[in-house]
Amino acid sequence: MQQPKQPSPQEYQKLVHDTAIKTKWYCTVPKAFLIGGLICLLGECITQFLMGFDLPKEDASAWTSVILVFCSALLTGLGWYEKIAKHGGAGTLVPITGFANAVSSAAVESKTEGFILGVGAKIFTIAGPVILYGTAASVIYGVIYWLAGLF
């Protein structure tokens, strides 16, 4: 039996370009901007609400982060965050909610494997590299800052 002819790299690129789904950026960009802006607005409203109870801004900001992470994890567990992200795209990747979604979605996907080898092991597939490189970068920046202070 004769093997089918392999397309050249140029033919393959043309095939990919012709069959790829075209994104309507003029629709997706404004929606991402609005959804991301609404998430940030929600965070600011929570902060202002908490400051109304005479909480210092730093404490209100910390509680706002906790509340946003909880809400993101809850919405992920209920399957609603994915529906929001379908319309909001990159706007739902606002750092704190996007990170919480990534961590909790890994846990939800692996719950059938058990709590130890499933959730416990896979929950850090996203968080692990962020924690590792975030910690390493902060140490490097701290050393640079310390060295700069010596001069």
C-alpha positions as protocol buffer text, in pm:
chain_id: "A"
residue {
  index: 1
  type: MET
  ca { x: 0 y: 0 z: 0 }
}
residue {
  index: 2
  type: GLN
  ca { x: 134 y: 340 z: -97 }
}
residue {
  index: 3
  type: GLN
  ca { x: 196 y: 598 z: 177 }
}
residue {
  index: 4
  type: PRO
  ca { x: 9 y: 927 z: 139 }
}
residue {
  index: 5
  type: LYS
  ca { x: 224 y: 1222 z: 37 }
}
residue {
  index: 6
  type: GLN
  ca { x: 335 y: 1435 z: 330 }
}
residue {
  index: 7
  type: PRO
  ca { x: 262 y: 1807 z: 283 }
}
residue {
  index: 8
  type: SER
  ca { x: 552 y: 2049 z: 279 }
}
residue {
  index: 9
  type: PRO
  ca { x: 585 y: 2288 z: 576 }
}
residue {
  index: 10
  type: GLN
  ca { x: 440 y: 2568 z: 362 }
}
residue {
  index: 11
  type: GLU
  ca { x: 143 y: 2353 z: 255 }
}
residue {
  index: 12
  type: TYR
  ca { x: 88 y: 2250 z: 616 }
}
residue {
  index: 13
  type: GLN
  ca { x: 91 y: 2612 z: 736 }
}
residue {
  index: 14
  type: LYS
  ca { x: -160 y: 2706 z: 466 }
}
residue {
  index: 15
  type: LEU
  ca { x: -383 y: 2414 z: 568 }
}
residue {
  index: 16
  type: VAL
  ca { x: -367 y: 2519 z: 933 }
}
residue {
  index: 17
  type: HIS
  ca { x: -440 y: 2882 z: 842 }
}
residue {
  index: 18
  type: ASP
  ca { x: -737 y: 2785 z: 624 }
}
residue {
  index: 19
  type: THR
  ca { x: -895 y: 2549 z: 879 }
}
residue {
  index: 20
  type: ALA
  ca { x: -828 y: 2744 z: 1200 }
}
residue {
  index: 21
  type: ILE
  ca { x: -1124 y: 2909 z: 1368 }
}
residue {
  index: 22
  type: LYS
  ca { x: -1109 y: 3281 z: 1309 }
}
residue {
  index: 23
  type: THR
  ca { x: -1145 y: 3491 z: 1622 }
}
residue {
  index: 24
  type: LYS
  ca { x: -1357 y: 3802 z: 1605 }
}
residue {
  index: 25
  type: TRP
  ca { x: -1118 y: 4018 z: 1806 }
}
residue {
  index: 26
  type: TYR
  ca { x: -1348 y: 4319 z: 1784 }
}
residue {
  index: 27
  type: CYS
  ca { x: -1595 y: 4121 z: 1999 }
}
residue {
  index: 28
  type: THR
  ca { x: -1358 y: 3930 z: 2228 }
}
residue {
  index: 29
  type: VAL
  ca { x: -1132 y: 4220 z: 2328 }
}
residue {
  index: 30
  type: PRO
  ca { x: -1412 y: 4447 z: 2460 }
}
residue {
  index: 31
  type: LYS
  ca { x: -1575 y: 4152 z: 2642 }
}
residue {
  index: 32
  type: ALA
  ca { x: -1245 y: 4059 z: 2806 }
}
residue {
  index: 33
  type: PHE
  ca { x: -1193 y: 4422 z: 2905 }
}
residue {
  index: 34
  type: LEU
  ca { x: -1543 y: 4447 z: 3056 }
}
residue {
  index: 35
  type: ILE
  ca { x: -1532 y: 4115 z: 3242 }
}
residue {
  index: 36
  type: GLY
  ca { x: -1182 y: 4183 z: 3378 }
}
residue {
  index: 37
  type: GLY
  ca { x: -1289 y: 4534 z: 3473 }
}
residue {
  index: 38
  type: LEU
  ca { x: -1597 y: 4402 z: 3652 }
}
residue {
  index: 39
  type: ILE
  ca { x: -1382 y: 4158 z: 3852 }
}
residue {
  index: 40
  type: CYS
  ca { x: -1150 y: 4443 z: 3951 }
}
residue {
  index: 41
  type: LEU
  ca { x: -1449 y: 4666 z: 4030 }
}
residue {
  index: 42
  type: LEU
  ca { x: -1592 y: 4392 z: 4251 }
}
residue {
  index: 43
  type: GLY
  ca { x: -1259 y: 4372 z: 4434 }
}
residue {
  index: 44
  type: GLU
  ca { x: -1254 y: 4748 z: 4486 }
}
residue {
  index: 45
  type: CYS
  ca { x: -1615 y: 4746 z: 4611 }
}
residue {
  index: 46
  type: ILE
  ca { x: -1531 y: 4472 z: 4861 }
}
residue {
  index: 47
  type: THR
  ca { x: -1228 y: 4669 z: 4981 }
}
residue {
  index: 48
  type: GLN
  ca { x: -1428 y: 4989 z: 5022 }
}
residue {
  index: 49
  type: PHE
  ca { x: -1707 y: 4799 z: 5200 }
}
residue {
  index: 50
  type: LEU
  ca { x: -1459 y: 4648 z: 5447 }
}
residue {
  index: 51
  type: MET
  ca { x: -1292 y: 4983 z: 5504 }
}
residue {
  index: 52
  type: GLY
  ca { x: -1637 y: 5112 z: 5602 }
}
residue {
  index: 53
  type: PHE
  ca { x: -1603 y: 4895 z: 5913 }
}
residue {
  index: 54
  type: ASP
  ca { x: -1288 y: 5090 z: 6013 }
}
residue {
  index: 55
  type: LEU
  ca { x: -1057 y: 4820 z: 5880 }
}
residue {
  index: 56
  type: PRO
  ca { x: -718 y: 4957 z: 5774 }
}
residue {
  index: 57
  type: LYS
  ca { x: -663 y: 4953 z: 5396 }
}
residue {
  index: 58
  type: GLU
  ca { x: -396 y: 4681 z: 5421 }
}
residue {
  index: 59
  type: ASP
  ca { x: -628 y: 4451 z: 5617 }
}
residue {
  index: 60
  type: ALA
  ca { x: -923 y: 4524 z: 5390 }
}
residue {
  index: 61
  type: SER
  ca { x: -706 y: 4446 z: 5087 }
}
residue {
  index: 62
  type: ALA
  ca { x: -594 y: 4117 z: 5239 }
}
residue {
  index: 63
  type: TRP
  ca { x: -954 y: 4018 z: 5315 }
}
residue {
  index: 64
  type: THR
  ca { x: -1055 y: 4121 z: 4965 }
}
residue {
  index: 65
  type: SER
  ca { x: -795 y: 3880 z: 4824 }
}
residue {
  index: 66
  type: VAL
  ca { x: -926 y: 3599 z: 5044 }
}
residue {
  index: 67
  type: ILE
  ca { x: -1286 y: 3669 z: 4939 }
}
residue {
  index: 68
  type: LEU
  ca { x: -1198 y: 3682 z: 4567 }
}
residue {
  index: 69
  type: VAL
  ca { x: -1000 y: 3357 z: 4589 }
}
residue {
  index: 70
  type: PHE
  ca { x: -1289 y: 3189 z: 4772 }
}
residue {
  index: 71
  type: CYS
  ca { x: -1544 y: 3314 z: 4519 }
}
residue {
  index: 72
  type: SER
  ca { x: -1328 y: 3202 z: 4227 }
}
residue {
  index: 73
  type: ALA
  ca { x: -1277 y: 2856 z: 4376 }
}
residue {
  index: 74
  type: LEU
  ca { x: -1649 y: 2827 z: 4453 }
}
residue {
  index: 75
  type: LEU
  ca { x: -1750 y: 2932 z: 4101 }
}
residue {
  index: 76
  type: THR
  ca { x: -1497 y: 2685 z: 3958 }
}
residue {
  index: 77
  type: GLY
  ca { x: -1635 y: 2403 z: 4169 }
}
residue {
  index: 78
  type: LEU
  ca { x: -1989 y: 2484 z: 4058 }
}
residue {
  index: 79
  type: GLY
  ca { x: -1879 y: 2496 z: 3694 }
}
residue {
  index: 80
  type: TRP
  ca { x: -1976 y: 2862 z: 3652 }
}
residue {
  index: 81
  type: TYR
  ca { x: -1628 y: 3011 z: 3620 }
}
residue {
  index: 82
  type: GLU
  ca { x: -1576 y: 2827 z: 3292 }
}
residue {
  index: 83
  type: LYS
  ca { x: -1900 y: 2975 z: 3157 }
}
residue {
  index: 84
  type: ILE
  ca { x: -1786 y: 3324 z: 3257 }
}
residue {
  index: 85
  type: ALA
  ca { x: -1443 y: 3260 z: 3103 }
}
residue {
  index: 86
  type: LYS
  ca { x: -1606 y: 3144 z: 2779 }
}
residue {
  index: 87
  type: HIS
  ca { x: -1734 y: 3498 z: 2730 }
}
residue {
  index: 88
  type: GLY
  ca { x: -1471 y: 3694 z: 2923 }
}
residue {
  index: 89
  type: GLY
  ca { x: -1164 y: 3518 z: 2786 }
}
residue {
  index: 90
  type: ALA
  ca { x: -845 y: 3677 z: 2910 }
}
residue {
  index: 91
  type: GLY
  ca { x: -1046 y: 3913 z: 3128 }
}
residue {
  index: 92
  type: THR
  ca { x: -1103 y: 3626 z: 3372 }
}
residue {
  index: 93
  type: LEU
  ca { x: -728 y: 3583 z: 3410 }
}
residue {
  index: 94
  type: VAL
  ca { x: -712 y: 3874 z: 3650 }
}
residue {
  index: 95
  type: PRO
  ca { x: -422 y: 3746 z: 3861 }
}
residue {
  index: 96
  type: ILE
  ca { x: -589 y: 3646 z: 4185 }
}
residue {
  index: 97
  type: THR
  ca { x: -909 y: 3497 z: 4043 }
}
residue {
  index: 98
  type: GLY
  ca { x: -738 y: 3335 z: 3746 }
}
residue {
  index: 99
  type: PHE
  ca { x: -478 y: 3171 z: 3970 }
}
residue {
  index: 100
  type: ALA
  ca { x: -746 y: 3046 z: 4211 }
}
residue {
  index: 101
  type: ASN
  ca { x: -941 y: 2907 z: 3915 }
}
residue {
  index: 102
  type: ALA
  ca { x: -635 y: 2728 z: 3779 }
}
residue {
  index: 103
  type: VAL
  ca { x: -557 y: 2566 z: 4114 }
}
residue {
  index: 104
  type: SER
  ca { x: -914 y: 2466 z: 4195 }
}
residue {
  index: 105
  type: SER
  ca { x: -989 y: 2337 z: 3844 }
}
residue {
  index: 106
  type: ALA
  ca { x: -688 y: 2104 z: 3870 }
}
residue {
  index: 107
  type: ALA
  ca { x: -832 y: 1975 z: 4198 }
}
residue {
  index: 108
  type: VAL
  ca { x: -1182 y: 1931 z: 4053 }
}
residue {
  index: 109
  type: GLU
  ca { x: -1052 y: 1743 z: 3749 }
}
residue {
  index: 110
  type: SER
  ca { x: -852 y: 1497 z: 3960 }
}
residue {
  index: 111
  type: LYS
  ca { x: -1105 y: 1430 z: 4238 }
}
residue {
  index: 112
  type: THR
  ca { x: -1196 y: 1092 z: 4088 }
}
residue {
  index: 113
  type: GLU
  ca { x: -841 y: 973 z: 4161 }
}
residue {
  index: 114
  type: GLY
  ca { x: -888 y: 1025 z: 4535 }
}
residue {
  index: 115
  type: PHE
  ca { x: -795 y: 1298 z: 4777 }
}
residue {
  index: 116
  type: ILE
  ca { x: -429 y: 1204 z: 4824 }
}
residue {
  index: 117
  type: LEU
  ca { x: -307 y: 1086 z: 4483 }
}
residue {
  index: 118
  type: GLY
  ca { x: -564 y: 1291 z: 4291 }
}
residue {
  index: 119
  type: VAL
  ca { x: -648 y: 1623 z: 4450 }
}
residue {
  index: 120
  type: GLY
  ca { x: -347 y: 1636 z: 4684 }
}
residue {
  index: 121
  type: ALA
  ca { x: -95 y: 1562 z: 4412 }
}
residue {
  index: 122
  type: LYS
  ca { x: -246 y: 1744 z: 4116 }
}
residue {
  index: 123
  type: ILE
  ca { x: -361 y: 2063 z: 4288 }
}
residue {
  index: 124
  type: PHE
  ca { x: -4 y: 2194 z: 4267 }
}
residue {
  index: 125
  type: THR
  ca { x: 51 y: 2121 z: 3898 }
}
residue {
  index: 126
  type: ILE
  ca { x: -34 y: 2486 z: 3830 }
}
residue {
  index: 127
  type: ALA
  ca { x: 51 y: 2640 z: 4166 }
}
residue {
  index: 128
  type: GLY
  ca { x: 385 y: 2462 z: 4210 }
}
residue {
  index: 129
  type: PRO
  ca { x: 581 y: 2640 z: 3936 }
}
residue {
  index: 130
  type: VAL
  ca { x: 428 y: 2975 z: 4032 }
}
residue {
  index: 131
  type: ILE
  ca { x: 526 y: 2928 z: 4396 }
}
residue {
  index: 132
  type: LEU
  ca { x: 872 y: 2798 z: 4304 }
}
residue {
  index: 133
  type: TYR
  ca { x: 964 y: 3071 z: 4058 }
}
residue {
  index: 134
  type: GLY
  ca { x: 787 y: 3342 z: 4256 }
}
residue {
  index: 135
  type: THR
  ca { x: 991 y: 3252 z: 4564 }
}
residue {
  index: 136
  type: ALA
  ca { x: 1314 y: 3224 z: 4365 }
}
residue {
  index: 137
  type: ALA
  ca { x: 1253 y: 3559 z: 4194 }
}
residue {
  index: 138
  type: SER
  ca { x: 1179 y: 3730 z: 4526 }
}
residue {
  index: 139
  type: VAL
  ca { x: 1506 y: 3597 z: 4672 }
}
residue {
  index: 140
  type: ILE
  ca { x: 1701 y: 3719 z: 4368 }
}
residue {
  index: 141
  type: TYR
  ca { x: 1532 y: 4062 z: 4381 }
}
residue {
  index: 142
  type: GLY
  ca { x: 1596 y: 4079 z: 4754 }
}
residue {
  index: 143
  type: VAL
  ca { x: 1966 y: 4010 z: 4707 }
}
residue {
  index: 144
  type: ILE
  ca { x: 1988 y: 4272 z: 4430 }
}
residue {
  index: 145
  type: TYR
  ca { x: 1802 y: 4522 z: 4651 }
}
residue {
  index: 146
  type: TRP
  ca { x: 2037 y: 4443 z: 4943 }
}
residue {
  index: 147
  type: LEU
  ca { x: 2344 y: 4481 z: 4720 }
}
residue {
  index: 148
  type: ALA
  ca { x: 2215 y: 4810 z: 4581 }
}
residue {
  index: 149
  type: GLY
  ca { x: 2173 y: 4936 z: 4938 }
}
residue {
  index: 150
  type: LEU
  ca { x: 2538 y: 4872 z: 5010 }
}
residue {
  index: 151
  type: PHE
  ca { x: 2646 y: 5134 z: 4757 }
}
